[in-house]
């Protein structure tokens, strides 16, 4: 299912507004798909310092905090993965 997504981010004092559609299988995929959308923007802009201001799906559902939580997840250490 395709759902509309609106993203407002700030990259080094420059505000960017982007909107488009993301493909999801179910409602639980929303936050992860929005995160991936933002990662594509970061890749295109050179991975500069980025702050997420607002993430809205379907014009009403605010996912800002859920996406920020995904970004702030710490990667496991190598010892945790292999031992």
The first five atom37 places (N, CA, C, CB, O) and aatype in JSON, in Angstrom:
{
  "aatype": [20, 20, 20, 20, 20, 20, 20, 20, 20, 20, 20, 20, 20, 20, 20, 20, 20, 20, 20, 20, 20, 20, 20, 20, 20, 20, 20, 20, 20, 20, 20, 20, 20, 20, 20, 20, 20, 20, 20, 20, 20, 20, 20, 20, 20, 20, 20, 20, 20, 20, 20, 20, 20, 20, 20, 20, 20, 20, 20, 20, 20, 20, 20, 20, 20, 20, 20, 20, 20, 20, 20, 20, 20, 20, 20, 20, 20, 20, 20, 20, 20, 20, 20],
  "atom_mask": [
    [1, 1, 1, 1, 1],
    [1, 1, 1, 1, 1],
    [1, 1, 1, 1, 1],
    [1, 1, 1, 1, 1],
    [1, 1, 1, 1, 1],
    [1, 1, 1, 1, 1],
    [1, 1, 1, 1, 1],
    [1, 1, 1, 1, 1],
    [1, 1, 1, 1, 1],
    [1, 1, 1, 1, 1],
    [1, 1, 1, 1, 1],
    [1, 1, 1, 1, 1],
    [1, 1, 1, 1, 1],
    [1, 1, 1, 1, 1],
    [1, 1, 1, 1, 1],
    [1, 1, 1, 1, 1],
    [1, 1, 1, 1, 1],
    [1, 1, 1, 1, 1],
    [1, 1, 1, 1, 1],
    [1, 1, 1, 1, 1],
    [1, 1, 1, 1, 1],
    [1, 1, 1, 1, 1],
    [1, 1, 1, 1, 1],
    [1, 1, 1, 1, 1],
    [1, 1, 1, 1, 1],
    [1, 1, 1, 1, 1],
    [1, 1, 1, 1, 1],
    [1, 1, 1, 1, 1],
    [1, 1, 1, 1, 1],
    [1, 1, 1, 1, 1],
    [1, 1, 1, 1, 1],
    [1, 1, 1, 1, 1],
    [1, 1, 1, 1, 1],
    [1, 1, 1, 1, 1],
    [1, 1, 1, 1, 1],
    [1, 1, 1, 1, 1],
    [1, 1, 1, 1, 1],
    [1, 1, 1, 1, 1],
    [1, 1, 1, 1, 1],
    [1, 1, 1, 1, 1],
    [1, 1, 1, 1, 1],
    [1, 1, 1, 1, 1],
    [1, 1, 1, 1, 1],
    [1, 1, 1, 1, 1],
    [1, 1, 1, 1, 1],
    [1, 1, 1, 1, 1],
    [1, 1, 1, 1, 1],
    [1, 1, 1, 1, 1],
    [1, 1, 1, 1, 1],
    [1, 1, 1, 1, 1],
    [1, 1, 1, 1, 1],
    [1, 1, 1, 1, 1],
    [1, 1, 1, 1, 1],
    [1, 1, 1, 1, 1],
    [1, 1, 1, 1, 1],
    [1, 1, 1, 1, 1],
    [1, 1, 1, 1, 1],
    [1, 1, 1, 1, 1],
    [1, 1, 1, 1, 1],
    [1, 1, 1, 1, 1],
    [1, 1, 1, 1, 1],
    [1, 1, 1, 1, 1],
    [1, 1, 1, 1, 1],
    [1, 1, 1, 1, 1],
    [1, 1, 1, 1, 1],
    [1, 1, 1, 1, 1],
    [1, 1, 1, 1, 1],
    [1, 1, 1, 1, 1],
    [1, 1, 1, 1, 1],
    [1, 1, 1, 1, 1],
    [1, 1, 1, 1, 1],
    [1, 1, 1, 1, 1],
    [1, 1, 1, 1, 1],
    [1, 1, 1, 1, 1],
    [1, 1, 1, 1, 1],
    [1, 1, 1, 1, 1],
    [1, 1, 1, 1, 1],
    [1, 1, 1, 1, 1],
    [1, 1, 1, 1, 1],
    [1, 1, 1, 1, 1],
    [1, 1, 1, 1, 1],
    [1, 1, 1, 1, 1],
    [1, 1, 1, 1, 1]
  ],
  "atom_positions": [
    [[0.84, -1.15, 0.0], [0.0, 0.0, 0.0], [0.9, 1.24, 0.0], [-0.96, -0.01, 1.21], [1.9, 1.28, 0.71]],
    [[0.54, 2.23, -0.79], [1.28, 3.49, -0.85], [0.58, 4.52, 0.04], [1.38, 4.0, -2.33], [-0.64, 4.71, -0.05]],
    [[1.35, 5.17, 0.89], [0.8, 6.2, 1.77], [1.6, 7.49, 1.6], [0.81, 5.74, 3.26], [2.82, 7.44, 1.39]],
    [[0.92, 8.64, 1.69], [1.63, 9.92, 1.56], [2.46, 10.23, 2.8], [0.64, 11.06, 1.29], [2.03, 9.96, 3.93]],
    [[3.63, 10.8, 2.59], [4.55, 11.14, 3.66], [5.04, 12.57, 3.47], [5.75, 10.16, 3.7], [5.4, 12.97, 2.36]],
    [[5.04, 13.34, 4.56], [5.59, 14.69, 4.57], [6.7, 14.74, 5.61], [4.47, 15.76, 4.87], [6.51, 14.3, 6.74]],
    [[7.85, 15.26, 5.22], [9.01, 15.31, 6.11], [9.57, 16.72, 6.13], [10.11, 14.29, 5.65], [9.76, 17.34, 5.08]],
    [[9.83, 17.23, 7.34], [10.54, 18.5, 7.52], [11.8, 18.21, 8.3], [9.65, 19.57, 8.24], [11.74, 17.74, 9.44]],
    [[12.94, 18.49, 7.69], [14.22, 18.28, 8.37], [15.07, 19.53, 8.23], [14.96, 17.03, 7.79], [14.84, 20.37, 7.35]],
    [[16.05, 19.65, 9.1], [17.0, 20.76, 9.03], [18.39, 20.17, 8.88], [16.9, 21.68, 10.31], [18.85, 19.38, 9.72]],
    [[19.05, 20.56, 7.8], [20.4, 20.09, 7.53], [21.32, 21.3, 7.56], [20.49, 19.35, 6.15], [21.3, 22.14, 6.67]],
    [[22.13, 21.37, 8.62], [23.08, 22.48, 8.8], [22.45, 23.83, 8.51], [24.29, 22.28, 7.9], [22.87, 24.54, 7.6]],
    [[21.44, 24.19, 9.29], [20.76, 25.49, 9.22], [19.93, 25.71, 7.96], [21.78, 26.58, 9.33], [19.47, 26.82, 7.73]],
    [[19.73, 24.69, 7.16], [18.88, 24.79, 5.98], [17.68, 23.87, 6.18], [19.66, 24.42, 4.68], [17.84, 22.67, 6.39]],
    [[16.48, 24.44, 6.13], [15.27, 23.65, 6.29], [14.87, 23.03, 4.96], [14.12, 24.51, 6.86], [14.92, 23.68, 3.91]],
    [[14.48, 21.78, 5.02], [14.06, 21.06, 3.82], [12.68, 20.46, 4.08], [15.09, 19.94, 3.43], [12.45, 19.84, 5.11]],
    [[11.79, 20.66, 3.13], [10.47, 20.05, 3.17], [10.4, 19.1, 1.99], [9.32, 21.13, 3.12], [10.65, 19.49, 0.85]],
    [[10.06, 17.87, 2.27], [9.96, 16.86, 1.21], [8.67, 16.07, 1.41], [11.2, 15.92, 1.21], [8.29, 15.75, 2.53]],
    [[8.03, 15.77, 0.32], [6.84, 14.93, 0.41], [6.86, 13.92, -0.73], [5.54, 15.79, 0.37], [7.45, 14.15, -1.79]],
    [[6.22, 12.82, -0.48], [6.17, 11.75, -1.46], [5.34, 10.61, -0.93], [7.57, 11.28, -1.81], [4.57, 10.78, 0.01]],
    [[5.5, 9.46, -1.52], [4.77, 8.28, -1.1], [5.76, 7.2, -0.7], [3.83, 7.77, -2.23], [6.82, 7.04, -1.31]],
    [[5.39, 6.45, 0.33], [6.21, 5.31, 0.76], [5.37, 4.05, 0.64], [6.73, 5.5, 2.23], [4.15, 4.07, 0.81]],
    [[6.03, 2.97, 0.35], [5.38, 1.68, 0.21], [5.49, 0.92, 1.53], [6.01, 0.86, -0.95], [6.58, 0.74, 2.07]],
    [[4.34, 0.48, 2.05], [4.33, -0.3, 3.29], [3.47, -1.54, 3.1], [3.82, 0.56, 4.49], [2.56, -1.55, 2.27]],
    [[3.77, -2.57, 3.88], [2.94, -3.79, 3.86], [1.83, -3.72, 4.9], [3.82, -5.04, 4.11], [0.7, -4.14, 4.67]],
    [[2.19, -3.17, 6.07], [1.2, -3.0, 7.14], [1.55, -1.78, 7.95], [1.14, -4.26, 8.04], [2.6, -1.16, 7.74]],
    [[0.69, -1.43, 8.88], [0.86, -0.2, 9.65], [2.14, -0.19, 10.48], [-0.33, -0.01, 10.57], [2.69, 0.88, 10.75]],
    [[2.63, -1.35, 10.88], [3.85, -1.4, 11.7], [5.1, -1.0, 10.89], [4.02, -2.8, 12.28], [6.14, -0.72, 11.48]],
    [[5.01, -0.98, 9.58], [6.14, -0.59, 8.72], [6.28, 0.92, 8.55], [5.98, -1.23, 7.36], [7.26, 1.38, 7.98]],
    [[5.32, 1.7, 9.04], [5.31, 3.14, 8.79], [6.59, 3.84, 9.27], [4.12, 3.77, 9.46], [7.23, 4.54, 8.5]],
    [[6.94, 3.64, 10.53], [8.1, 4.35, 11.09], [9.38, 3.97, 10.37], [8.24, 4.04, 12.59], [10.2, 4.83, 10.05]],
    [[9.56, 2.69, 10.11], [10.79, 2.22, 9.45], [10.87, 2.75, 8.0], [10.84, 0.68, 9.45], [11.95, 3.13, 7.54]],
    [[9.75, 2.76, 7.31], [9.75, 3.27, 5.93], [10.02, 4.78, 5.91], [8.41, 2.97, 5.25], [10.72, 5.27, 5.02]],
    [[9.47, 5.51, 6.88], [9.74, 6.94, 6.98], [11.22, 7.18, 7.28], [8.86, 7.59, 8.07], [11.84, 8.09, 6.73]],
    [[11.8, 6.37, 8.16], [13.23, 6.44, 8.47], [14.06, 6.21, 7.2], [13.6, 5.39, 9.55], [15.01, 6.95, 6.95]],
    [[13.71, 5.2, 6.42], [14.43, 4.92, 5.18], [14.34, 6.09, 4.2], [13.89, 3.65, 4.54], [15.3, 6.4, 3.51]],
    [[13.17, 6.72, 4.14], [12.97, 7.89, 3.28], [13.93, 9.01, 3.68], [11.5, 8.37, 3.36], [14.54, 9.64, 2.82]],
    [[14.04, 9.25, 4.99], [14.94, 10.29, 5.49], [16.4, 9.92, 5.23], [14.71, 10.52, 7.0], [17.21, 10.79, 4.91]],
    [[16.73, 8.65, 5.37], [18.1, 8.2, 5.09], [18.46, 8.46, 3.63], [18.27, 6.71, 5.42], [19.61, 8.79, 3.33]],
    [[17.51, 8.3, 2.71], [17.77, 8.59, 1.3], [18.08, 10.08, 1.11], [16.57, 8.18, 0.43], [18.96, 10.44, 0.33]],
    [[17.34, 10.94, 1.81], [17.62, 12.38, 1.74], [19.02, 12.67, 2.27], [16.56, 13.19, 2.52], [19.78, 13.43, 1.68]],
    [[19.36, 12.05, 3.41], [20.69, 12.26, 3.99], [21.79, 11.79, 3.04], [20.82, 11.52, 5.33], [22.82, 12.45, 2.91]],
    [[21.58, 10.67, 2.37], [22.57, 10.16, 1.43], [22.77, 11.16, 0.28], [22.14, 8.78, 0.88], [23.9, 11.4, -0.15]],
    [[21.66, 11.73, -0.21], [21.74, 12.68, -1.33], [22.41, 13.99, -0.93], [20.36, 12.96, -1.87], [22.97, 14.68, -1.78]],
    [[22.35, 14.34, 0.35], [22.92, 15.61, 0.81], [24.27, 15.43, 1.49], [21.97, 16.28, 1.76], [24.79, 16.39, 2.07]],
    [[24.85, 14.27, 1.44], [26.2, 14.05, 1.94], [26.3, 13.73, 3.42], [27.0, 15.24, 1.66], [27.35, 13.97, 4.02]],
    [[25.26, 13.2, 4.01], [25.26, 12.77, 5.42], [25.69, 13.88, 6.37], [26.18, 11.58, 5.6], [26.39, 13.63, 7.35]],
    [[25.28, 15.1, 6.09], [25.61, 16.2, 6.98], [24.73, 16.16, 8.23], [25.44, 17.55, 6.25], [23.79, 15.37, 8.3]],
    [[25.05, 17.01, 9.21], [24.31, 17.06, 10.46], [22.83, 17.33, 10.19], [24.9, 18.14, 11.4], [22.49, 18.36, 9.6]],
    [[21.95, 16.42, 10.61], [20.54, 16.48, 10.27], [19.68, 16.41, 11.53], [20.17, 15.35, 9.31], [19.93, 15.6, 12.42]],
    [[18.66, 17.27, 11.6], [17.69, 17.25, 12.69], [16.3, 17.08, 12.1], [17.78, 18.56, 13.55], [15.9, 17.82, 11.19]],
    [[15.55, 16.1, 12.61], [14.2, 15.84, 12.12], [13.23, 16.75, 12.87], [13.81, 14.34, 12.31], [13.11, 16.66, 14.09]],
    [[12.54, 17.62, 12.13], [11.57, 18.52, 12.74], [10.18, 17.9, 12.78], [11.53, 19.84, 11.99], [9.5, 18.0, 13.8]],
    [[9.74, 17.28, 11.69], [8.39, 16.75, 11.63], [8.3, 15.64, 10.6], [7.39, 17.87, 11.31], [8.85, 15.75, 9.51]],
    [[7.58, 14.57, 10.95], [7.29, 13.47, 10.04], [5.8, 13.17, 10.16], [8.17, 12.18, 10.35], [5.33, 12.79, 11.23]],
    [[5.07, 13.34, 9.06], [3.61, 13.16, 9.09], [3.21, 12.21, 7.96], [2.87, 14.52, 8.95], [3.65, 12.36, 6.82]],
    [[2.37, 11.24, 8.31], [1.86, 10.27, 7.34], [0.35, 10.48, 7.2], [2.18, 8.8, 7.78], [-0.33, 10.75, 8.19]],
    [[-0.15, 10.36, 6.0], [-1.57, 10.52, 5.7], [-2.1, 11.9, 6.09], [-2.38, 9.45, 6.4], [-3.31, 12.06, 6.29]],
    [[-1.23, 12.88, 6.21], [-1.66, 14.23, 6.53], [-2.02, 14.47, 7.98], [-2.79, 14.56, 5.7], [-2.21, 15.62, 8.38]],
    [[-2.13, 13.43, 8.79], [-2.57, 13.61, 10.18], [-1.74, 12.86, 11.2], [-3.99, 13.18, 10.31], [-1.61, 13.33, 12.33]],
    [[-1.17, 11.74, 10.86], [-0.49, 10.89, 11.83], [0.97, 11.32, 11.99], [-0.56, 9.41, 11.4], [1.76, 11.21, 11.06]],
    [[1.31, 11.81, 13.17], [2.65, 12.31, 13.47], [3.55, 11.16, 13.91], [2.59, 13.4, 14.56], [3.27, 10.5, 14.92]],
    [[4.62, 10.92, 13.17], [5.57, 9.83, 13.48], [6.93, 10.37, 13.91], [5.73, 8.92, 12.27], [7.9, 9.61, 13.94]],
    [[7.01, 11.62, 14.23], [8.29, 12.26, 14.52], [9.06, 11.52, 15.62], [8.08, 13.71, 14.92], [10.23, 11.18, 15.44]],
    [[8.42, 11.28, 16.74], [9.11, 10.64, 17.87], [9.52, 9.21, 17.56], [8.21, 10.67, 19.1], [10.6, 8.78, 17.96]],
    [[8.67, 8.45, 16.84], [9.02, 7.07, 16.5], [10.24, 7.01, 15.6], [7.84, 6.38, 15.83], [11.1, 6.14, 15.77]],
    [[10.32, 7.94, 14.63], [11.47, 7.96, 13.73], [12.72, 8.39, 14.48], [11.21, 8.91, 12.53], [13.8, 7.85, 14.24]],
    [[12.6, 9.36, 15.38], [13.75, 9.77, 16.18], [14.27, 8.63, 17.04], [13.38, 10.96, 17.06], [15.48, 8.5, 17.23]],
    [[13.37, 7.79, 17.56], [13.8, 6.64, 18.36], [14.6, 5.66, 17.52], [12.57, 5.94, 18.97], [15.59, 5.1, 18.0]],
    [[14.18, 5.45, 16.28], [14.92, 4.54, 15.39], [16.32, 5.08, 15.14], [14.17, 4.35, 14.05], [17.29, 4.33, 15.16]],
    [[16.44, 6.38, 14.91], [17.73, 7.0, 14.64], [18.64, 6.91, 15.85], [17.55, 8.46, 14.24], [19.85, 6.73, 15.71]],
    [[18.08, 7.03, 17.05], [18.88, 7.03, 18.27], [19.22, 5.63, 18.78], [18.16, 7.78, 19.34], [19.91, 5.5, 19.79]],
    [[18.74, 4.58, 18.13], [19.1, 3.22, 18.55], [20.6, 3.03, 18.42], [18.33, 2.16, 17.72], [21.2, 3.43, 17.42]],
    [[21.19, 2.42, 19.41], [22.62, 2.17, 19.35], [22.87, 0.84, 18.65], [23.25, 2.17, 20.76], [22.16, -0.14, 18.85]],
    [[23.88, 0.84, 17.83], [24.27, -0.39, 17.16], [24.93, -1.33, 18.19], [25.23, -0.1, 15.97], [25.64, -0.87, 19.08]],
    [[24.7, -2.64, 18.07], [25.34, -3.56, 18.99], [26.85, -3.6, 18.74], [24.73, -4.96, 18.86], [27.31, -3.41, 17.62]],
    [[27.58, -3.85, 19.79], [29.03, -3.97, 19.64], [29.36, -5.29, 18.96], [29.75, -3.86, 21.02], [28.53, -6.2, 18.93]],
    [[30.55, -5.39, 18.43], [30.98, -6.6, 17.73], [30.97, -7.8, 18.66], [32.37, -6.4, 17.13], [30.67, -8.91, 18.23]],
    [[31.3, -7.58, 19.95], [31.29, -8.66, 20.93], [29.89, -9.21, 21.17], [31.88, -8.19, 22.23], [29.72, -10.41, 21.38]],
    [[28.88, -8.34, 21.13], [27.51, -8.77, 21.31], [27.0, -9.59, 20.13], [26.62, -7.57, 21.52], [26.13, -10.46, 20.28]],
    [[27.54, -9.32, 18.97], [27.07, -10.01, 17.76], [27.67, -11.41, 17.66], [27.43, -9.2, 16.51], [26.95, -12.36, 17.35]],
    [[28.95, -11.56, 17.92], [29.61, -12.81, 17.65], [29.82, -13.71, 18.86], [30.91, -12.53, 17.03], [30.23, -14.86, 18.68]],
    [[29.56, -13.27, 20.07], [29.85, -14.13, 21.22], [28.6, -14.51, 21.91], [30.78, -13.47, 22.19], [28.63, -15.24, 22.9]]
  ]
}
